[in-house]
Amino acid sequence: MTVDKMCPCGSGRPLSSCCGPVIDDPRSAATAETLMRSRYTAHVLARWNHLWVTWHPRTRPDLVEEDGLRWTGLEVVRVEEGDDAVAGSGAPASGGGASASGGGAPASGRGAPASGRGASASGRGAPASGSGASASGTVEYRASYREGKRPGVLHEVARFQRRAGRWFYVDGDVLDA
Ligand SMILES: [Zn+2]
């Protein structure tokens, strides 16, 4: 057993219950922010394939290559989840913290006969109805890095989209650091 190290994304949680599981299985990212953090961590850990598989097929490059930077810190400035982003994420909460963001469950919920969800007794595992399948989110962040000896900051407003229950990075606007 090795000592579990803290997640590079700065969440204050161990890697094994933060970005680690998302990098192993991108489908487990419940929110745009979770995916964004895992992508940052993938930079730190040089898991370039994770960047590629979580990049929207419409905008991703043929290959994601090493960037030659040493990423040193992440600060999430602002998060906007799309309207229906609250709808049940398909991911069975991994580790305690995950449910924290889920608090906003639609209050009206159960009265609605809408989409027969009764079928799945176990509840949360199933992506409820079609409506929750697509959503969008925006995450503004500042990521610090060093390029050789020169420090720098990437300040980006990144756009994410969920397709078929999975979050993807679409593109972003780079702002002045
Ligand atoms: Zn993390």
Boltz pocket constraint, residues with backbone or C-beta under 6 A from the ligand:
constraints:
  - pocket:
      binder: B
      contacts: [[A, 7], [A, 8], [A, 9], [A, 10], [A, 11], [A, 13], [A, 15], [A, 18], [A, 19], [A, 20], [A, 37], [A, 38], [A, 41]]
      max_distance: 6.0
